[in-house]
Amino acid sequence: MTGAGLRLAGVRRVESERADEVIIANGKLRASGDVASLPTVDLAGLYVAPGYIDLQINGGWGIDLQQTPERVWELGQRLVEVGVTSFCPTLTSDGTTHLTAALEALHDRPSGYNGAHICGWHLEGPWLNPARSGAHSDNAIHSINKGIANRKYMAGDITKERGVSIVTLAPELAGAMDAISTLVKADVVVSLGHSEASISVARMAFEAGATMGTHLFNAMPGLHHRSLSLAAALALEAPSVGLIVDGIHVAPEMVNLAWRMAAERLVLVSDAVAAMGQPSFGSTIEVARTTDGTIAGSLIGLDQCVRNLVSFTSATKSEAIAAATSAPAQVIGLSDRGHMTQGGRADLIVLSDDLEVVMTIVDGEIAYDRR
């Protein structure tokens, strides 16, 4: 349900530092209106920005989507605490065994829900290179041909209409180019990752319709001065490239390099897992790992990724916010959010000077207020 209206008074736009007011009516941003009749929220000294959009998140606050995808709405209710107003819940190769339940969960929006919008599932696998499986179980990874033969995959379920927005696959696998074309025709974004592809194979995948890379530098060969791999293709040529900026998945210096190479093409993702937001983990563990020490996901929200990007690089506050708002919105074709324009969806965040989330507004209603 959209809110009847709000007037946010005294807020500043991040890009201009100019004090302003924001008018919201019926869940949309308005240039003007009968402000006298609207409830006024005094936010003097704070910033206003579009709500964050997280395209890769596996869980948080004890919710593990790989095991219980039906809890996706609970996760959305908590994500507003870190400024996320739209997200693509993510299933790893292991989690895709619950694909039917995940798709059905999208139709079970709870009554009175006031959390982040679900923008379709991100399937990170199972069509990955076993040599770059990362934290994915080897038993869960399989060939593309096997996937096509299975009705759970590519035979009708993996379409935007059914509720899948992004698929991550390794483009060097047999049948990958045909799979990319099939998925793109079904309005699914194809992202390249967990791969040992060369730059030439990556270029073929871009020509076939792939438009994104999954967590740059992770689960792929690194940059090399003669042997150019997927990492080089993503950093230099991909239309969009996801990056986990927790300072552990990718060293701050490499984040800076990625920013200098890709800048406006970078899309910040949290890749958060169930332990994110759990007090018992946050103070003692920096990153999730498997029993053999492999990194298995981050423990921070997208808000911290934005703050880290400002800290690690020359990115301005406005540029860092864009990497978590307009950039991901463009990836999955969300023209009504990710920016603040008249008539756009009133999905907003209010930030302190150090970019801490103070308030989150979804569809014109206050979903979180730290004050």
C-alpha positions, 0 to 999 in steps of 0.5 A: 500500500502506498502512503497518502503523502509526506513532506520531508523538510530541510533535507539536502540532496547529496549531489548539491548540498542544497537544503530542499524539501521533498514532496511525496503523494500516493507513493510518488515523488511530486514537484509540488503539492498542497504541502499544508495538508501533508504530514511534515517530517523535519530532517534538517541537516540530513541527506536524502537519496534514492533507496539502495538496490541490492542485486545479490544477497543470500540472506541476513538476520539469521535468514538463509534463503538457500534453505528457506527461500519462503522467508524472503519477505522476512528478509525484505522487512529487515533490509530497510534497516540498511537502506535497501528498498529493492533487492534480488534475493539470491540462490546459489547452486545449492539453493536452486534445488528449492527453486519451485518454493522460491518462485512460489514465495513471490506470490505470498506477500504478507498482509501489511508488508512494509519492506523492500521490494522483491525484484525477482530471484538471482540464480547464481548457478548451477551452470558454473565452472567446477574449477571456480566453484568457490563456496558452491557445492561441487555436487550442486554444479552441473552442465548446461545441457543437463539443466536444459533437459530438466524442467526446473531450468530453462524449460519455462521456469527461468524467465522474468515473468516467472520471477527470475531476473538474473542468472549467473553462469560461466560462459566457457561451458558447452552450450553457454552461448545458446543458453545466454540467448535463450535467457535474454529472450526470456527477459533475464539478465545474464551475468558472467561469473564463477568462470575461467573464461578468456577475454575472447569467450567473454566478448562472445558472451557479451555479443550473445546478450550477457550484460553483467559480471558477478562479483569482480575478481572473486571466483575467477582468475585475477588480472594478468599482463599477458593472459587476459581472462574474465576479470579483464573483460569485466573491468574493461568492457562489461556493460555492468559489473558487480563488486563486493566492497567489504574490504575482504572479498576484494582488497581496498587497493583493488577496489580502487583499481576497479573504480578507476577502470569501471567507475560508472559501470560498477554495481555494488552488491552485498553478497550478504549471508544469514550471519549478516546482522547477527550480533554474535557474528558481527563483532568477532568474524569479518567474513563468512567462510566454509570449513576449508576457509573459502570465502562464502559471503559477506557480513555487511549490508549495502550501506556499508559497501557504499561507505567503504567505496567512498573510503577506499577510492576517490568516489564522491558520496553521490557517485558511491550512492549511484553505484547502489541505486541508479546503476543496479536499477539500470541493470534490471530495467527499473526505470521508476526507481534508483533516482529522484525524479518527478513521478518516480517511485518514492523509495528513498533513504535519509542519510547522516553526513557519514552516510549512516541510514537514518530513515528508509521510505518505501512507496511513500511510507516510512518503513524504518526510522532510526531516530 
